[in-house]
Amino acid sequence: MGIKAFFKKAFSDMKESTKAQHEVDKANFAAAKAEAKANFEEAKMSPSQRQAKMQEEREAQIAAANERKAAADARIDAAKKN
């Protein structure tokens, strides 16, 4: 492979890498923009709406903890049988 072919391949690889990185950057920017808008909308919520949202989040956390506890209990029972 000659020098010309080497550089042609190298620049082609860089071009493909740049395109792929640009797609990643666009996706990250869109995600950051959406998160900022969500934060802004949440900041505009009334206190009663904010309390209701926080209560929903706490209930979800309690449900997840109960599921983890049930799974751990099942593992304990399985370990005791062996």
SEFIZA-3560 file (N, C-alpha, C; in Angstrom, 3 decimals):
REM SEFIZA-3560
<numar><xx>0.855</xx><yy>-1.162</yy><zz>0.000</zz><atom>N</atom></numar>
<numar><xx>0.000</xx><yy>0.000</yy><zz>0.000</zz><atom>CA</atom></numar>
<numar><xx>0.906</xx><yy>1.231</yy><zz>0.000</zz><atom>C</atom></numar>
<numar><xx>0.613</xx><yy>2.108</yy><zz>-0.915</zz><atom>N</atom></numar>
<numar><xx>1.430</xx><yy>3.307</yy><zz>-1.031</zz><atom>CA</atom></numar>
<numar><xx>0.993</xx><yy>4.382</yy><zz>-0.053</zz><atom>C</atom></numar>
<numar><xx>1.751</xx><yy>5.423</yy><zz>0.001</zz><atom>N</atom></numar>
<numar><xx>1.485</xx><yy>6.548</yy><zz>0.899</zz><atom>CA</atom></numar>
<numar><xx>0.135</xx><yy>7.183</yy><zz>0.566</zz><atom>C</atom></numar>
<numar><xx>-0.121</xx><yy>7.332</yy><zz>-0.754</zz><atom>N</atom></numar>
<numar><xx>-1.366</xx><yy>7.960</yy><zz>-1.177</zz><atom>CA</atom></numar>
<numar><xx>-2.571</xx><yy>7.151</yy><zz>-0.694</zz><atom>C</atom></numar>
<numar><xx>-2.533</xx><yy>5.847</yy><zz>-0.843</zz><atom>N</atom></numar>
<numar><xx>-3.632</xx><yy>4.984</yy><zz>-0.403</zz><atom>CA</atom></numar>
<numar><xx>-3.768</xx><yy>5.005</yy><zz>1.111</zz><atom>C</atom></numar>
<numar><xx>-2.630</xx><yy>5.050</yy><zz>1.802</zz><atom>N</atom></numar>
<numar><xx>-2.657</xx><yy>5.100</yy><zz>3.263</zz><atom>CA</atom></numar>
<numar><xx>-3.398</xx><yy>6.340</yy><zz>3.756</zz><atom>C</atom></numar>
<numar><xx>-3.028</xx><yy>7.504</yy><zz>3.201</zz><atom>N</atom></numar>
<numar><xx>-3.658</xx><yy>8.748</yy><zz>3.638</zz><atom>CA</atom></numar>
<numar><xx>-5.122</xx><yy>8.805</yy><zz>3.209</zz><atom>C</atom></numar>
<numar><xx>-5.437</xx><yy>8.262</yy><zz>2.043</zz><atom>N</atom></numar>
<numar><xx>-6.812</xx><yy>8.242</yy><zz>1.569</zz><atom>CA</atom></numar>
<numar><xx>-7.671</xx><yy>7.425</yy><zz>2.532</zz><atom>C</atom></numar>
<numar><xx>-7.170</xx><yy>6.281</yy><zz>2.970</zz><atom>N</atom></numar>
<numar><xx>-7.900</xx><yy>5.434</yy><zz>3.923</zz><atom>CA</atom></numar>
<numar><xx>-7.992</xx><yy>6.115</yy><zz>5.284</zz><atom>C</atom></numar>
<numar><xx>-6.915</xx><yy>6.738</yy><zz>5.720</zz><atom>N</atom></numar>
<numar><xx>-6.907</xx><yy>7.405</yy><zz>7.021</zz><atom>CA</atom></numar>
<numar><xx>-7.918</xx><yy>8.539</yy><zz>7.050</zz><atom>C</atom></numar>
<numar><xx>-7.953</xx><yy>9.358</yy><zz>6.006</zz><atom>N</atom></numar>
<numar><xx>-8.902</xx><yy>10.470</yy><zz>5.983</zz><atom>CA</atom></numar>
<numar><xx>-10.335</xx><yy>9.978</yy><zz>5.836</zz><atom>C</atom></numar>
<numar><xx>-10.518</xx><yy>8.889</yy><zz>5.129</zz><atom>N</atom></numar>
<numar><xx>-11.849</xx><yy>8.302</yy><zz>5.007</zz><atom>CA</atom></numar>
<numar><xx>-12.339</xx><yy>7.810</yy><zz>6.375</zz><atom>C</atom></numar>
<numar><xx>-11.449</xx><yy>7.156</yy><zz>7.122</zz><atom>N</atom></numar>
<numar><xx>-11.797</xx><yy>6.689</yy><zz>8.465</zz><atom>CA</atom></numar>
<numar><xx>-12.129</xx><yy>7.857</yy><zz>9.392</zz><atom>C</atom></numar>
<numar><xx>-11.343</xx><yy>8.932</yy><zz>9.292</zz><atom>N</atom></numar>
<numar><xx>-11.604</xx><yy>10.110</yy><zz>10.126</zz><atom>CA</atom></numar>
<numar><xx>-12.960</xx><yy>10.731</yy><zz>9.780</zz><atom>C</atom></numar>
<numar><xx>-13.289</xx><yy>10.748</yy><zz>8.504</zz><atom>N</atom></numar>
<numar><xx>-14.560</xx><yy>11.316</yy><zz>8.066</zz><atom>CA</atom></numar>
<numar><xx>-15.728</xx><yy>10.503</yy><zz>8.626</zz><atom>C</atom></numar>
<numar><xx>-15.632</xx><yy>9.191</yy><zz>8.566</zz><atom>N</atom></numar>
<numar><xx>-16.686</xx><yy>8.327</yy><zz>9.118</zz><atom>CA</atom></numar>
<numar><xx>-16.803</xx><yy>8.496</yy><zz>10.628</zz><atom>C</atom></numar>
<numar><xx>-15.674</xx><yy>8.577</yy><zz>11.292</zz><atom>N</atom></numar>
<numar><xx>-15.670</xx><yy>8.761</yy><zz>12.739</zz><atom>CA</atom></numar>
<numar><xx>-16.301</xx><yy>10.098</yy><zz>13.124</zz><atom>C</atom></numar>
<numar><xx>-15.994</xx><yy>11.127</yy><zz>12.353</zz><atom>N</atom></numar>
<numar><xx>-16.556</xx><yy>12.455</yy><zz>12.617</zz><atom>CA</atom></numar>
<numar><xx>-18.067</xx><yy>12.444</yy><zz>12.439</zz><atom>C</atom></numar>
<numar><xx>-18.554</xx><yy>11.782</yy><zz>11.404</zz><atom>N</atom></numar>
<numar><xx>-19.999</xx><yy>11.687</yy><zz>11.182</zz><atom>CA</atom></numar>
<numar><xx>-20.674</xx><yy>10.958</yy><zz>12.338</zz><atom>C</atom></numar>
<numar><xx>-20.091</xx><yy>9.869</yy><zz>12.784</zz><atom>N</atom></numar>
<numar><xx>-20.666</xx><yy>9.104</yy><zz>13.890</zz><atom>CA</atom></numar>
<numar><xx>-20.679</xx><yy>9.929</yy><zz>15.170</zz><atom>C</atom></numar>
<numar><xx>-19.583</xx><yy>10.647</yy><zz>15.436</zz><atom>N</atom></numar>
<numar><xx>-19.513</xx><yy>11.476</yy><zz>16.637</zz><atom>CA</atom></numar>
<numar><xx>-20.525</xx><yy>12.617</yy><zz>16.566</zz><atom>C</atom></numar>
<numar><xx>-20.748</xx><yy>13.146</yy><zz>15.377</zz><atom>N</atom></numar>
<numar><xx>-21.737</xx><yy>14.210</yy><zz>15.209</zz><atom>CA</atom></numar>
<numar><xx>-23.138</xx><yy>13.712</yy><zz>15.560</zz><atom>C</atom></numar>
<numar><xx>-23.454</xx><yy>12.488</yy><zz>15.159</zz><atom>N</atom></numar>
<numar><xx>-24.756</xx><yy>11.904</yy><zz>15.506</zz><atom>CA</atom></numar>
<numar><xx>-24.900</xx><yy>11.752</yy><zz>17.014</zz><atom>C</atom></numar>
<numar><xx>-23.833</xx><yy>11.320</yy><zz>17.671</zz><atom>N</atom></numar>
<numar><xx>-23.850</xx><yy>11.187</yy><zz>19.130</zz><atom>CA</atom></numar>
<numar><xx>-24.056</xx><yy>12.554</yy><zz>19.772</zz><atom>C</atom></numar>
<numar><xx>-23.336</xx><yy>13.559</yy><zz>19.288</zz><atom>N</atom></numar>
<numar><xx>-23.457</xx><yy>14.910</yy><zz>19.831</zz><atom>CA</atom></numar>
<numar><xx>-24.872</xx><yy>15.460</yy><zz>19.641</zz><atom>C</atom></numar>
<numar><xx>-25.468</xx><yy>15.211</yy><zz>18.476</zz><atom>N</atom></numar>
<numar><xx>-26.831</xx><yy>15.685</yy><zz>18.230</zz><atom>CA</atom></numar>
<numar><xx>-27.807</xx><yy>15.027</yy><zz>19.201</zz><atom>C</atom></numar>
<numar><xx>-27.653</xx><yy>13.731</yy><zz>19.434</zz><atom>N</atom></numar>
<numar><xx>-28.541</xx><yy>13.020</yy><zz>20.348</zz><atom>CA</atom></numar>
<numar><xx>-28.369</xx><yy>13.523</yy><zz>21.775</zz><atom>C</atom></numar>
<numar><xx>-27.131</xx><yy>13.731</yy><zz>22.200</zz><atom>N</atom></numar>
<numar><xx>-26.876</xx><yy>14.257</yy><zz>23.543</zz><atom>CA</atom></numar>
<numar><xx>-27.442</xx><yy>15.664</yy><zz>23.711</zz><atom>C</atom></numar>
<numar><xx>-27.319</xx><yy>16.498</yy><zz>22.687</zz><atom>N</atom></numar>
<numar><xx>-27.851</xx><yy>17.849</yy><zz>22.754</zz><atom>CA</atom></numar>
<numar><xx>-29.371</xx><yy>17.820</yy><zz>22.852</zz><atom>C</atom></numar>
<numar><xx>-30.007</xx><yy>16.968</yy><zz>22.071</zz><atom>N</atom></numar>
<numar><xx>-31.466</xx><yy>16.869</yy><zz>22.118</zz><atom>CA</atom></numar>
<numar><xx>-31.928</xx><yy>16.396</yy><zz>23.500</zz><atom>C</atom></numar>
<numar><xx>-31.202</xx><yy>15.449</yy><zz>24.085</zz><atom>N</atom></numar>
<numar><xx>-31.554</xx><yy>14.955</yy><zz>25.418</zz><atom>CA</atom></numar>
<numar><xx>-31.387</xx><yy>16.048</yy><zz>26.463</zz><atom>C</atom></numar>
<numar><xx>-30.297</xx><yy>16.799</yy><zz>26.396</zz><atom>N</atom></numar>
<numar><xx>-30.055</xx><yy>17.885</yy><zz>27.353</zz><atom>CA</atom></numar>
<numar><xx>-31.116</xx><yy>18.968</yy><zz>27.201</zz><atom>C</atom></numar>
<numar><xx>-31.491</xx><yy>19.264</yy><zz>25.980</zz><atom>N</atom></numar>
<numar><xx>-32.522</xx><yy>20.270</yy><zz>25.731</zz><atom>CA</atom></numar>
<numar><xx>-33.863</xx><yy>19.820</yy><zz>26.311</zz><atom>C</atom></numar>
<numar><xx>-34.223</xx><yy>18.556</yy><zz>26.113</zz><atom>N</atom></numar>
<numar><xx>-35.482</xx><yy>18.035</yy><zz>26.651</zz><atom>CA</atom></numar>
<numar><xx>-35.472</xx><yy>18.029</yy><zz>28.179</zz><atom>C</atom></numar>
<numar><xx>-34.332</xx><yy>17.669</yy><zz>28.772</zz><atom>N</atom></numar>
<numar><xx>-34.234</xx><yy>17.674</yy><zz>30.234</zz><atom>CA</atom></numar>
<numar><xx>-34.369</xx><yy>19.085</yy><zz>30.787</zz><atom>C</atom></numar>
<numar><xx>-33.771</xx><yy>20.053</yy><zz>30.116</zz><atom>N</atom></numar>
<numar><xx>-33.872</xx><yy>21.438</yy><zz>30.567</zz><atom>CA</atom></numar>
<numar><xx>-35.315</xx><yy>21.920</yy><zz>30.501</zz><atom>C</atom></numar>
<numar><xx>-36.009</xx><yy>21.562</yy><zz>29.443</zz><atom>N</atom></numar>
<numar><xx>-37.421</xx><yy>21.946</yy><zz>29.313</zz><atom>CA</atom></numar>
<numar><xx>-38.256</xx><yy>21.278</yy><zz>30.396</zz><atom>C</atom></numar>
<numar><xx>-37.975</xx><yy>20.008</yy><zz>30.679</zz><atom>N</atom></numar>
<numar><xx>-38.708</xx><yy>19.300</yy><zz>31.730</zz><atom>CA</atom></numar>
<numar><xx>-38.462</xx><yy>19.951</yy><zz>33.084</zz><atom>C</atom></numar>
<numar><xx>-37.219</xx><yy>20.318</yy><zz>33.355</zz><atom>N</atom></numar>
<numar><xx>-36.900</xx><yy>20.996</yy><zz>34.614</zz><atom>CA</atom></numar>
<numar><xx>-37.635</xx><yy>22.326</yy><zz>34.715</zz><atom>C</atom></numar>
<numar><xx>-37.702</xx><yy>23.069</yy><zz>33.609</zz><atom>N</atom></numar>
<numar><xx>-38.389</xx><yy>24.354</yy><zz>33.596</zz><atom>CA</atom></numar>
<numar><xx>-39.880</xx><yy>24.165</yy><zz>33.857</zz><atom>C</atom></numar>
<numar><xx>-40.471</xx><yy>23.178</yy><zz>33.195</zz><atom>N</atom></numar>
<numar><xx>-41.903</xx><yy>22.922</yy><zz>33.390</zz><atom>CA</atom></numar>
<numar><xx>-42.195</xx><yy>22.473</yy><zz>34.819</zz><atom>C</atom></numar>
<numar><xx>-41.309</xx><yy>21.651</yy><zz>35.385</zz><atom>N</atom></numar>
<numar><xx>-41.506</xx><yy>21.218</yy><zz>36.768</zz><atom>CA</atom></numar>
<numar><xx>-41.371</xx><yy>22.388</yy><zz>37.736</zz><atom>C</atom></numar>
<numar><xx>-40.508</xx><yy>23.336</yy><zz>37.421</zz><atom>N</atom></numar>
<numar><xx>-40.330</xx><yy>24.494</yy><zz>38.296</zz><atom>CA</atom></numar>
<numar><xx>-41.570</xx><yy>25.383</yy><zz>38.290</zz><atom>C</atom></numar>
<numar><xx>-42.330</xx><yy>25.351</yy><zz>37.215</zz><atom>N</atom></numar>
<numar><xx>-43.530</xx><yy>26.167</yy><zz>37.120</zz><atom>CA</atom></numar>
<numar><xx>-44.744</xx><yy>25.529</yy><zz>37.804</zz><atom>C</atom></numar>
<numar><xx>-44.621</xx><yy>24.290</yy><zz>38.259</zz><atom>N</atom></numar>
<numar><xx>-45.752</xx><yy>23.595</yy><zz>38.875</zz><atom>CA</atom></numar>
<numar><xx>-46.163</xx><yy>24.291</yy><zz>40.170</zz><atom>C</atom></numar>
<numar><xx>-47.444</xx><yy>24.167</yy><zz>40.483</zz><atom>N</atom></numar>
<numar><xx>-47.928</xx><yy>24.726</yy><zz>41.741</zz><atom>CA</atom></numar>
<numar><xx>-47.455</xx><yy>23.838</yy><zz>42.895</zz><atom>C</atom></numar>
<numar><xx>-47.445</xx><yy>24.376</yy><zz>44.103</zz><atom>N</atom></numar>
<numar><xx>-46.997</xx><yy>23.566</yy><zz>45.247</zz><atom>CA</atom></numar>
<numar><xx>-47.801</xx><yy>22.285</yy><zz>45.429</zz><atom>C</atom></numar>
<numar><xx>-49.105</xx><yy>22.341</yy><zz>45.190</zz><atom>N</atom></numar>
<numar><xx>-49.914</xx><yy>21.121</yy><zz>45.357</zz><atom>CA</atom></numar>
<numar><xx>-49.556</xx><yy>20.081</yy><zz>44.296</zz><atom>C</atom></numar>
<numar><xx>-49.281</xx><yy>20.523</yy><zz>43.062</zz><atom>N</atom></numar>
<numar><xx>-48.868</xx><yy>19.592</yy><zz>42.020</zz><atom>CA</atom></numar>
<numar><xx>-47.508</xx><yy>18.985</yy><zz>42.348</zz><atom>C</atom></numar>
<numar><xx>-46.611</xx><yy>19.813</yy><zz>42.869</zz><atom>N</atom></numar>
<numar><xx>-45.277</xx><yy>19.344</yy><zz>43.232</zz><atom>CA</atom></numar>
<numar><xx>-45.366</xx><yy>18.296</yy><zz>44.345</zz><atom>C</atom></numar>
<numar><xx>-46.233</xx><yy>18.541</yy><zz>45.334</zz><atom>N</atom></numar>
<numar><xx>-46.394</xx><yy>17.578</yy><zz>46.427</zz><atom>CA</atom></numar>
<numar><xx>-46.965</xx><yy>16.268</yy><zz>45.906</zz><atom>C</atom></numar>
<numar><xx>-47.935</xx><yy>16.347</yy><zz>44.997</zz><atom>N</atom></numar>
<numar><xx>-48.519</xx><yy>15.134</yy><zz>44.427</zz><atom>CA</atom></numar>
<numar><xx>-47.470</xx><yy>14.347</yy><zz>43.655</zz><atom>C</atom></numar>
<numar><xx>-46.630</xx><yy>15.046</yy><zz>42.886</zz><atom>N</atom></numar>
<numar><xx>-45.571</xx><yy>14.371</yy><zz>42.127</zz><atom>CA</atom></numar>
<numar><xx>-44.579</xx><yy>13.697</yy><zz>43.061</zz><atom>C</atom></numar>
<numar><xx>-44.198</xx><yy>14.403</yy><zz>44.120</zz><atom>N</atom></numar>
<numar><xx>-43.256</xx><yy>13.820</yy><zz>45.073</zz><atom>CA</atom></numar>
<numar><xx>-43.866</xx><yy>12.604</yy><zz>45.763</zz><atom>C</atom></numar>
<numar><xx>-45.163</xx><yy>12.646</yy><zz>46.065</zz><atom>N</atom></numar>
<numar><xx>-45.826</xx><yy>11.506</yy><zz>46.690</zz><atom>CA</atom></numar>
<numar><xx>-45.824</xx><yy>10.306</yy><zz>45.750</zz><atom>C</atom></numar>
<numar><xx>-46.078</xx><yy>10.545</yy><zz>44.463</zz><atom>N</atom></numar>
<numar><xx>-46.033</xx><yy>9.458</yy><zz>43.478</zz><atom>CA</atom></numar>
<numar><xx>-44.644</xx><yy>8.841</yy><zz>43.425</zz><atom>C</atom></numar>
<numar><xx>-43.616</xx><yy>9.678</yy><zz>43.447</zz><atom>N</atom></numar>
<numar><xx>-42.244</xx><yy>9.169</yy><zz>43.410</zz><atom>CA</atom></numar>
<numar><xx>-41.934</xx><yy>8.343</yy><zz>44.655</zz><atom>C</atom></numar>
<numar><xx>-42.400</xx><yy>8.797</yy><zz>45.812</zz><atom>N</atom></numar>
<numar><xx>-42.166</xx><yy>8.033</yy><zz>47.050</zz><atom>CA</atom></numar>
<numar><xx>-42.880</xx><yy>6.696</yy><zz>46.994</zz><atom>C</atom></numar>
<numar><xx>-44.118</xx><yy>6.696</yy><zz>46.478</zz><atom>N</atom></numar>
<numar><xx>-44.859</xx><yy>5.432</yy><zz>46.369</zz><atom>CA</atom></numar>
<numar><xx>-44.157</xx><yy>4.465</yy><zz>45.426</zz><atom>C</atom></numar>
<numar><xx>-43.612</xx><yy>4.983</yy><zz>44.341</zz><atom>N</atom></numar>
<numar><xx>-42.873</xx><yy>4.135</yy><zz>43.402</zz><atom>CA</atom></numar>
<numar><xx>-41.626</xx><yy>3.561</yy><zz>44.066</zz><atom>C</atom></numar>
<numar><xx>-40.939</xx><yy>4.372</yy><zz>44.858</zz><atom>N</atom></numar>
<numar><xx>-39.748</xx><yy>3.890</yy><zz>45.560</zz><atom>CA</atom></numar>
<numar><xx>-40.114</xx><yy>2.826</yy><zz>46.585</zz><atom>C</atom></numar>
<numar><xx>-41.225</xx><yy>3.000</yy><zz>47.280</zz><atom>N</atom></numar>
<numar><xx>-41.670</xx><yy>2.009</yy><zz>48.260</zz><atom>CA</atom></numar>
<numar><xx>-42.004</xx><yy>0.700</yy><zz>47.556</zz><atom>C</atom></numar>
<numar><xx>-42.708</xx><yy>0.789</yy><zz>46.420</zz><atom>N</atom></numar>
<numar><xx>-43.062</xx><yy>-0.418</yy><zz>45.665</zz><atom>CA</atom></numar>
<numar><xx>-41.799</xx><yy>-1.147</yy><zz>45.194</zz><atom>C</atom></numar>
<numar><xx>-40.810</xx><yy>-0.402</yy><zz>44.714</zz><atom>N</atom></numar>
<numar><xx>-39.563</xx><yy>-1.024</yy><zz>44.258</zz><atom>CA</atom></numar>
<numar><xx>-38.837</xx><yy>-1.688</yy><zz>45.420</zz><atom>C</atom></numar>
<numar><xx>-38.837</xx><yy>-1.038</yy><zz>46.582</zz><atom>N</atom></numar>
<numar><xx>-38.181</xx><yy>-1.620</yy><zz>47.754</zz><atom>CA</atom></numar>
<numar><xx>-38.889</xx><yy>-2.896</yy><zz>48.194</zz><atom>C</atom></numar>
<numar><xx>-40.220</xx><yy>-2.894</yy><zz>48.134</zz><atom>N</atom></numar>
<numar><xx>-40.974</xx><yy>-4.095</yy><zz>48.508</zz><atom>CA</atom></numar>
<numar><xx>-40.689</xx><yy>-5.244</yy><zz>47.551</zz><atom>C</atom></numar>
<numar><xx>-40.546</xx><yy>-4.936</yy><zz>46.261</zz><atom>N</atom></numar>
<numar><xx>-40.204</xx><yy>-5.981</yy><zz>45.286</zz><atom>CA</atom></numar>
<numar><xx>-38.820</xx><yy>-6.547</yy><zz>45.567</zz><atom>C</atom></numar>
<numar><xx>-37.867</xx><yy>-5.679</yy><zz>45.882</zz><atom>N</atom></numar>
<numar><xx>-36.513</xx><yy>-6.145</yy><zz>46.211</zz><atom>CA</atom></numar>
<numar><xx>-36.531</xx><yy>-7.012</yy><zz>47.452</zz><atom>C</atom></numar>
<numar><xx>-37.340</xx><yy>-6.637</yy><zz>48.450</zz><atom>N</atom></numar>
<numar><xx>-37.429</xx><yy>-7.410</yy><zz>49.684</zz><atom>CA</atom></numar>
<numar><xx>-38.032</xx><yy>-8.783</yy><zz>49.403</zz><atom>C</atom></numar>
<numar><xx>-39.074</xx><yy>-8.832</yy><zz>48.569</zz><atom>N</atom></numar>
<numar><xx>-39.693</xx><yy>-10.104</yy><zz>48.225</zz><atom>CA</atom></numar>
<numar><xx>-38.705</xx><yy>-11.010</yy><zz>47.487</zz><atom>C</atom></numar>
<numar><xx>-37.927</xx><yy>-10.432</yy><zz>46.588</zz><atom>N</atom></numar>
<numar><xx>-36.930</xx><yy>-11.220</yy><zz>45.859</zz><atom>CA</atom></numar>
<numar><xx>-35.857</xx><yy>-11.738</yy><zz>46.814</zz><atom>C</atom></numar>
<numar><xx>-35.449</xx><yy>-10.910</yy><zz>47.753</zz><atom>N</atom></numar>
<numar><xx>-34.444</xx><yy>-11.340</yy><zz>48.729</zz><atom>CA</atom></numar>
<numar><xx>-34.998</xx><yy>-12.446</yy><zz>49.617</zz><atom>C</atom></numar>
<numar><xx>-36.264</xx><yy>-12.322</yy><zz>50.028</zz><atom>N</atom></numar>
<numar><xx>-36.891</xx><yy>-13.366</yy><zz>50.840</zz><atom>CA</atom></numar>
<numar><xx>-36.953</xx><yy>-14.684</yy><zz>50.079</zz><atom>C</atom></numar>
<numar><xx>-37.262</xx><yy>-14.617</yy><zz>48.787</zz><atom>N</atom></numar>
<numar><xx>-37.308</xx><yy>-15.826</yy><zz>47.969</zz><atom>CA</atom></numar>
<numar><xx>-35.926</xx><yy>-16.463</yy><zz>47.878</zz><atom>C</atom></numar>
<numar><xx>-34.897</xx><yy>-15.649</yy><zz>47.741</zz><atom>N</atom></numar>
<numar><xx>-33.530</xx><yy>-16.179</yy><zz>47.690</zz><atom>CA</atom></numar>
<numar><xx>-33.152</xx><yy>-16.824</yy><zz>49.019</zz><atom>C</atom></numar>
<numar><xx>-33.588</xx><yy>-16.204</yy><zz>50.125</zz><atom>N</atom></numar>
<numar><xx>-33.296</xx><yy>-16.783</yy><zz>51.453</zz><atom>CA</atom></numar>
<numar><xx>-33.959</xx><yy>-18.127</yy><zz>51.594</zz><atom>C</atom></numar>
<numar><xx>-35.234</xx><yy>-18.220</yy><zz>51.191</zz><atom>N</atom></numar>
<numar><xx>-35.957</xx><yy>-19.485</yy><zz>51.277</zz><atom>CA</atom></numar>
<numar><xx>-35.295</xx><yy>-20.554</yy><zz>50.407</zz><atom>C</atom></numar>
<numar><xx>-34.859</xx><yy>-20.177</yy><zz>49.207</zz><atom>N</atom></numar>
<numar><xx>-34.199</xx><yy>-21.128</yy><zz>48.326</zz><atom>CA</atom></numar>
<numar><xx>-32.872</xx><yy>-21.595</yy><zz>48.917</zz><atom>C</atom></numar>
<numar><xx>-32.159</xx><yy>-20.710</yy><zz>49.575</zz><atom>N</atom></numar>
<numar><xx>-30.869</xx><yy>-21.063</yy><zz>50.169</zz><atom>CA</atom></numar>
<numar><xx>-31.063</xx><yy>-21.998</yy><zz>51.366</zz><atom>C</atom></numar>
<numar><xx>-32.141</xx><yy>-21.791</yy><zz>52.116</zz><atom>N</atom></numar>
<numar><xx>-32.391</xx><yy>-22.630</yy><zz>53.297</zz><atom>CA</atom></numar>
<numar><xx>-32.777</xx><yy>-24.051</yy><zz>52.901</zz><atom>C</atom></numar>
<numar><xx>-33.430</xx><yy>-24.195</yy><zz>51.740</zz><atom>N</atom></numar>
<numar><xx>-33.859</xx><yy>-25.526</yy><zz>51.297</zz><atom>CA</atom></numar>
<numar><xx>-32.688</xx><yy>-26.373</yy><zz>50.839</zz><atom>C</atom></numar>
<numar><xx>-31.598</xx><yy>-25.726</yy><zz>50.440</zz><atom>N</atom></numar>
<numar><xx>-30.438</xx><yy>-26.492</yy><zz>49.947</zz><atom>CA</atom></numar>
<numar><xx>-29.569</xx><yy>-26.921</yy><zz>51.056</zz><atom>C</atom></numar>
//
